[in-house]
Every structure is written in structure tokens, then in C-alpha cells.
Amino acid sequence: MFDNLTERLSRTMRQLGGKGRLTEDSIKATLREVRIALLEADVALPVVQQFIGQVKEKAVGQEVLKSLTPGQAMVKIVHDELVSLMGKENEALDLKAKPPVVVLMAGLQGSGKTTTTAKLARYLMEVEKKRVMVVSCDVYRPAAIEQLNTLSTQIGTIFQPSSADQDPTAIAREAVAEARRQMCDALIVDTAGRQHVDNEMMQEISAIHTEVSPRETLFVVDSMTGQDAANTAKAFNEALDLTGVILTKTDGDARGGAALSMRLITQKPIKFLGSGEKVDALQPFHPERLASRILGMGDVLSLVEDVQRKVDQKSAEKLVKKMRRGIGFDLEDFRSQLEQMMNMGGIGNLMDKLPGMGQIPEQMKSKVDDKNTRHMIALINSMTPQERRFPDVIKGSRKRRIAQGSGLDIQAVNRLLKQHGQMQKMMKKMGKGGMGKMMKNLNRLQGQLPPGLMPGGGNKPPF
């Protein structure tokens, strides 16, 4: 979401971080670059002005000019002000009420409300361990009711049926009664959207709000609408008294202005970020982590949480036991690893969260995508079970058949086998207790990689 902003700010902060001394002129030049970067990211002008003013007030003070490392002190000020701008810390959903706790979803048509309703239900079930019911009050788009029914079946939550000939307020009222009868902890109410804010829409959702008295009223907004998202949220807040915001489509070609403008304009916290269509693609919004990512410092905490939540622990344990018994790392295992990486958002998502990635040129990062990973999975899927277990049997005619079956060429098959062979050697060393040797090799590689990518001596701040 912040690719352009991250590239520009990372470059500016890196140049600043190397300076042993700062002057007021150099600080002004830096702030000019920061201002341009924020405006290009579609951050609202009043937000930019306030942000620059607060950074300047702290930067020209004794804290920076008399610091032993003034460049790094300046970077810290920019980081801290970004955090403050976005809300300082994550604000979780308030679920401390007599069940069923009602969560009302509001927003314009096309913002992703229905998909986000399912994502939030899944999050509450898996993370908060709640019994959840969902219901659709969108009687204007019958496909919305069916879509939510399909998604609820997929994630295993309770779906309260509704139909286009019912009154939206009555649907919500009946859903609350049914959720209470089925002893649900939470009820998520999906509402209708429009192409724009209008009186009819606001009257309807206000009536639903009055009927069900939601504990949380969340505004779902497409992050690609930029600073307009914050202005739309402000209009909804005046009618509904929102408790929070969910930004969707953050994996798209968004400039990030919505995330940086939302808190100041609406005075409401961003509670979740959504990306993609998968029902597990929803994560709590942590301002400090996002500020670090914007400045190219990575987000290791979110990466660890992704691994804990999305990696198949049983599969990982099975692989470890297999290695310890000296059984080879076959192509079935390789495919499993590739699929788990894709489940975590792909290599691009992993790179965004690794420290030091802000230093890698954009031309290099643009060449890294998940197409190669998908190709490798397709090649392995094109093999027979025997070929996956015993890759050494894959020769000329088999290679041609595998390439043809996957729609790729023989060179792609050769690259896959080569990469698998390298992984196999590494896994073999791990199975023989060669972890110490591997760490020595990693330490040897340390000097060849950008700072911040490796443990130990290479784990320096990126600036």
C-alpha cells in the first residue's frame, strides 16, 4: 500500500541518518521532501500541515541538534509522529457486554463490506474464540445475501437467513433474537451500501443502529479512494457515531493517504486492515508497526504472528521428524513449503515485513513477485506421485510431459529441480544436526547482505 511513500521516505531518512551533524537548513530540506512524499501519497493537506509542523517543532529543538546521533534522532521523531498521527496503539474491538455483542458494518457499495463481514467473523472465531452469527440486511442486492451465506459456510460460522422482500430493520431485530437463542457471543450485521452518501441510506442504517444498539459500528472503506475515504467516513460518523474503521484492499495500488488521514479527520481509530479476497486476509491495525514499514524498518512482530497463525504447525512438525529420521526432502515437501508461503501473503508480503528492505532498489524489488512460486507449484502438480517422492527419475521425456502439463517450458522444470536440490542439501544438513555449520555459513553471508537482514552483527538500524 505504501510502496512509493516508503521508497521516498526511506531514501530521505537514510541520507539524513548518515549525517553526524544537522543544521536548520538541512532539517528544512528534509521536511520539504517529507511533505512532497505525503502529498504524493494522497494524504489530506491539513494532515500534512499538522504533521510537518509537529516534526519541525521537535526537530529544531535541542533534542536533535545536540544529539550524539542527530540523523537517527530525526528519524525517530518522524517515526514517532507517524505513530501519533495514526493513533499510537491498536484499539481492539469492545466485546465486553452482555451477549450477543452486536457489530454493525457500514460503508459505500463496493468497499468490501460483505467479504469483510466474513473476515471479521473468522477473526473473532479463531483469535477471540467467540461463537459468531452473521446476517445480511442488504435487501437491494440479493447477491449480497447469497455471498454472505457462501462465505459463512466456508468459514464455519452461523448464518441467519434473510430475503430481499424483508424490511432491513426487521431482519436485524430477528437476528438479535436468534443470536440470543443460539447463545452466540457476537452478531455481525452487514448493511446495504450506495454509490454515494444519501439521505435514504443514512435514514435506513440509522434505524438499524437504533434497533440493535451495536457495541461496535465499523466503517468499511476502500483504501484506494485515498483522502476521500476519510471525508466519507466523517459523513458516516456524523450520522452513526462510528467506533472504528476497517481499511480494505490495502494490497492494491493504494498510495496510503487514507491510513494516514483517517484518524485526524474522523477522530476514530483504524481497527483492522483487509487485503485480498481470502477470508483470513484481515489483521489488527498497529500504528507503530505500520510506521516502521513506511520508513523501511520492517515489521517483524506481524511476520511472527503470520507464521504462528497461518503456517500449518502439524505439517511443519511432520517435516522436522522426517528430517531427523534422515528421510529426504522431496517435492511434496517443497510444494507444501511454497503453498504455506503463499498463504502468508506471498514473497512480496514477507519482504515488506523484513527489516532493511527499504534499502533495496525499487527496480530489484519490482522483479520479485509470486509468479515464479505459482509456476513451481504448477510444475509439481503436473507430476505423478512417484515423481514427487523420487525427483531423480525425472529425465528427458518426463520433463517434457511435466512442462506441457503445466503450460511451461523444460527450462522451468530444470530450474525447479535445481532449486529443490539446493533446498534438499540444506534440509539434509539440518537433519544431521548441522545447524551450527549453517549458522556459521549465515554469519559468513552476513557481510554480503544489507544491514538489518541477518541476526547478530548485521542487525543494525536501516538508517
N, C-alpha and C positions, 0 to 999 in steps of 0.2 A: 504493500500500500504506500510506503514512503520511499520508494526507490530513488526518485530524483532528489527529494529533500535530504535523504540520508547521504547520497553521493556528495551533494554540495556542502552540507554542514560538516560531514566527515573531513572533507578536504580543507575547509576553512579552519576547523578546530585543530586538525593535525599540524597545519602550518603555524598556528598560534602556540600549540603545546610545546614546540621545539625551541621557543624563544626563552632566553634567560632573563629578559627584561622587557617590560611593556611600557609604552607611553600612552598618553591620552589619544594621540593621533592614531596609533596602531589599534587601540580599542575601538575608536570611531570607525575605522576602516573595516574592522571585523564585524561590527554591528550592522554596517551597511550591507555586507554580504549576507548576514543572517536575515536581515529584513527582506532582501530580494528573494532569498530562498523560501521564506514563509509565504510571501505574496504569490510566488510561482506555485506553491502547494495549495493555493486557493484558500488560505486562512483569511478569515474576515479582517478587514482593515483595523477596526477598533481593537481587536485581539492582538494584532501585530504591534500596534502602537503601545498598548499597555505592556506587552511582553518586553519590547525593546527598552521602554522607559525603566522598567524594574531591573533589567540586566545592567543597563548603563549606570543606574544609581549605585548598584553594588560594585560594579567593575571599576569605577573611577575612585572608589574609596581605598582606604589603607589595606583592606583585605587582599587585594590583588597587587597593587603597586609595590607593597613592601613584603610580599610573599617570597619565600626562597625559590618557589617554582611558580611564577606568575602565570605562565601559559596554562599550566594544569589547573591552577586556581580559577582561571577564567572559564575553562571547560566545565569545571564543577558548578560554577554559577549558572551557566547555560543549561546544564543538565537539571539542576535543582529547580530552575524557573519553569522548565518544560513540565516537570513533575507537578509543580504547584498549579500550572495552567490547566492540567488535565485532571486534577483532583486529589493529589497527594497519595492516596492509597485506594485499594479496591474496596468498593462498598457492596457487600453481599446482599442477596435478597432477604427481606424481612419475613421470615416464615414463623415467627413466634406469635401465634394467635390460635384461637380455637379452630380446629379443622372442620371443614376443609378450608384452607387458606386460598383465597381467590387471587389469581394473577390475570389481569386484563391486558390484552395485546392490542395496541393501536398503531395506525400508520397509514400512509398512502398506498394505493394499489400498485403492485409491482415491487414493493420494498422487501418482500420475502417474509411476510408475517406468518403464513401458514407453515412454511418449512421451518421457520424459527420457533414456532409453537412446538413442533415435534422435537426439535433440537433441545429446547429448554426442558421439555418433559423427560427426555432421555437423561439430560444432565441431573435433574432432580432425582430421578430413579437411581442412577448409578453412583453419583457423588454424594448426594444428600440422603440417599436411602429412603426416599419417600414413595408412598403409593399415590400415583398421579392419574387424574382423569383429564381428558381434553374434549372440547366441544367447539363447533363452528357456528357462529351467528351470522355468517356471510350468506344471506339468502339471495343475493343478487348475482352471485357467481356459483352456481350449483357444483361446478368442478372443484371449488374450494372445499366443499363438504366431503366429496369423494376423495380428494387428495389427502385431507387430514385423516380420513378413515384408513387409507392405504398406508400412510406413514405410521399411524398408531399401531397397526398390525405389525409393521416392520420392527418397531422398537419394543413392542410388547406392553404398551400402556393401555388404559381403559378408554374406550371411545364412546361418547354419548351421542347417539344418532340425532340428526335434525334434518329438516327438509325446507325447500325453497318457499313453501306455502305457509310457513310459520312466522310468527312475529318474533324478531330478534330478542326483544326483552323477555318474552315468554320462554324462549329457548334457554336463555341464561338462567332464568329463575328455576326452571325444571332441572337444569344441570346441577345447580347448587343442591337441590333437594336429593337428587340421585347420588351425587358425590357423598353427601352426608349418609345416605342409606347404605352405600357400599364402603363406608368408613375410609374414604380417601383422605390423604393428608393435604393434597393440593388439587385445585381445579384451575386449568389454564383455559381462558376464554379467548378464542380467535374472533376478531370482528371484521366487518367489511371495510374495504378501502375505496378511495375515489382517485381520480386523476389529479385532483387538486383539493385544497381545503374549501368546503362549502357549508352553508348553514344546515342543510338537511343532514349531512353526515355528522356534524357536531351535535345536533339535537338527538340523533339516534344513539350515538355512543355515550352521550351524557346520560340518557335514560337507562342504558345498560349499566353504566357506572353507578347510578343511584340505586338501581335494583339489587346489585350484587355486593356493593360496598367492598371493592377489591383492596387487599392489603398492599398489592403492588400494581401500579399502572405503568406499563412499559411502552415506550415509543420505539417502534422498529423502523429504522431508516437506512436507505441505501447510501453507503459511504461515498459512492461515485457521484453523488449530487453536490459534493463539495460544501461550501459555506451555506448554500441554500438549505441543506439538511438542518442546520442549526436554526435557521429562521422558521422552517416548517415546524420543528419541534417546539419552538417558542409559541407558535399559534395554537398547537395542540395543548400545551401546558396551560394556557390561559383558559381553556375550556374544561380541562380534565384534572388539573393538578397532578402532573406526572410525578412518578417516584424515581424514574430512571430511563436510560436509553440503551438500546441494543443496536450497534452498527453492523450492518450486513454487507456481504460482497467485498470484504476487506482484502480478498486475494485478487481482485480485479485491478484494472489500470487506474486506481484512485490516487489522488495526489496527497491525501491525508488531511486536507483542510477541515473536514467535518470533525475528526477526532480532536483536533487542536482548538477548534472554535466552540464546540458544543457546550462545555462546562461553563465558560464565561458568559455566553449569550443566554443560555437557558437556566443556569444555576442548578442544573440537575446532573447527577453523575452518570457516566457511561458505565454500565454494569457488565456487559458482555460484548465480545467481538465474534461475528459469524463469518465463515468463509466457505465457499463451495456449496455443493448440494448434499453432501453426505451428512447423515443425521448426527454424527459425532463431531462435526466441524463447528463447535461452539466453545469458547473459552472465556473465563472471567477476565475482565479488563483490569490490568495492573499498570497504572500510570508510570511508576518507576521503571518497570521492565520495558515499556514501550519507549520511554525517553532514552534508555540505554541503546535500544535498537536503532532509534532515529540517529543517534550520534555514532553508530557503527561499533558499539561496545558489546553487542550480542545480548542474548537473553538465556543464560544457562539454566536458570530456575524453571522457565517454561519448557525448555528442552527436556529436562529431567522429568517434569510432570507428564510430558507427552509420552516418554518412554514407559513410565510407570502405568499410564492409563491405556496406551494403545498397543504396546508390544505384548504378544501372546506369551505369558510367562511359562506356561506349560511347554510350549514349543521350544522356548529358549533353554529350559531345564533339560528337555529331552536331547537337545543338541549337545549340551555340555556333557551329559552322561555318555553320549555316543563318542565324543572326542576322547573322553577318559578311557573308554574301552578300546581305543585305537582303531575304531571303525572310521573309514574315510568320509570326508565331506563331499557328498555327491550333489548332483544338480537339483535334486528335490530340495535339499537343504538350502542351496544357493537361491532357488526360486522363493522359498519361504522368507529368506532374509530380504530379498528385493521387495516382496509384497508388503512386508512389515514396514520397510522404509517408505513405501508409497502410502501406507495407512497413516503414517506420521506427517503427511503433507508433502512428501517428495523431497528431493535433494535441495530444491530452492528454499523450502521452508527450514530445513536443517541449517543451511548456510546462513540464513538471516539471523539465526539464534546463536551462531558461533562467534565468540569474541574475535576481533581482528579482521572481520570480513569487510569492514569499511575501507581497509587499505588496499583491497584487491581491485584493480582497474575494472570499470564497468564493462569494457569490451570482453574481458575474461569471464566475468560473471554471466554475461548475456549468452555465452556459449554453453553454459551449464544448464541443462534442462532435464526433464524426466522422460524425454522421448527415447533416449538410449536405454533407460531402465525398462520402459514398456516393451521395447524391441527385444531385450533379453528375456523377459517373461514370455513373450510370444514365441520366441525360439524354443524355449524349454517346454512350453505347452505343445509344441509341434512334434516333440519327441515321444518315443514309446517309453513305457515304464522301465524297460530294461536299459535303454539308453540313458535315462536319467540316473539310474543306480550305478551304471558302469560306463562312464563317458569315454573310456579308452576304445570302445567298439565303434565309435563314430568316425567313420572314414569316408572316402570319396562319394559313393552312391548314397549313403545315409545323409551326408552333409547336403547333397543336392535336394533330397526329399524334404529335409527339415527346412531348408531355405525356401523351397517352393511352398511348403505348407504354411509358413509364417508370412509369406509375401516379401521376404528379404533376400539378400544375396549370400553366396558362400563366404564372402569376406566377413559378413556379420557373424556367421557361425564360428569362423576361426577366431574372431575377437572374443566371442563369448567363452569359447573353450580356453583361450589364453587367460582371461580374467578369472575363470573358475579355477584354473591351475594355480594361479597366484594365491587365491583365497585358500585353496586346499593346502598349500605349503604352510601358510600362516596358521591355519587351524591344526595342522599336524604338530607344529612346534608347541602350540598351546596344550595339545593333548599329552605331549611328552614332558610337560612341566617346564617348558621353555619360556615361561612368562618373563623371567629375569633377563634372558637374552633379548626378548622382544622389547622390553623397556629400554635396554641399552641401545638397541637399534633406533628406537624412537628418540632417545636423547641425542643420538648422532644426527638424526634428521632435524633436530630442533633448530639448529642454526640455519637450515635451508628454508624454513617456513616463516611466514610473517609473525611478528610478536603477538602473543595472546592466543595462538592456536595450540600450543603444546604445554604440558604441565612443567612445573619446575622453573628453570631459568627463563624459559620462553614465555611465561605467563605474565607479561608486562602490560601496563595500560596501553591501549592502541594509540595514544597521543603523546 
